[in-house]
Amino acid sequence: MAAKRIRLGLQLAGTIAILAWVPGNAAKLVAMLVIWRLGFGTVSRSEVVLMIGVNLLFICMNLGALRTGAFRFTSPDALGMPMYEFAMWGFYTLNTIRFLDGMPPGGRRWSGLIMAAALAVTFSMVRDPGVLTLLSGILLAISLALYREPMDFAYAAYMVTMGALIEYAGVWTGQWTYPGNPPGGVPWWFIPMWGSVGLFTRRLLFPFVRQGGGSAVPG
């Protein structure tokens, strides 16, 4: 377990370094795919489906955020996004699941769907950064209080940490920008956003991977 986590931590660190310092979006994507392959090793079919589904979901969410001016990529290739962004969120979620693993969560999945939908609506409807931070933070706190399992907090905390590294590396090296000159270049709502993604990665996505595990894609 320790060796696996070291490998996945290095995989994440390498991805951040590529994002920040490798020139050119195509070169970034190729380098990321190589380091992801090395870090993950064999990937199951359910994990492939997970990554594709998550990427499609976040492409749609990014399109909405770009239309409202929530942020802007500085060197887009298509649909206002650089080509590597079309694969990033699948990596984030699988890296988190592989790093933390754990037992499948208890409770009914419909409650997680309701809370995830409420957070998605909040991020799509609220444009004021301060109000967005407050409302999304309240919803995340309610969600964590509702479930209360230690691994829920671990998933949320891991993805907040990942989010901080990704967001500040991306902004400070000029990959994307946020309006309004927030402190450090990144608005505070990134904390509940990434924390919510972590929580619902465990609540909604991790069970799917566990149930579908076993059939691997050779590599």
Salt bridges, closest charged atoms under 4 A:
GLU47 OE2 - ARG98 NE 2.91
ASP101 OD1 - ARG210 NH2 3.28
GLU149 OE1 - ARG202 NH1 2.88
GLU149 OE2 - ARG203 NH2 3.38
ASP152 OD1 - ARG202 NH1 2.82
ASP152 OD2 - ARG203 NH2 2.78
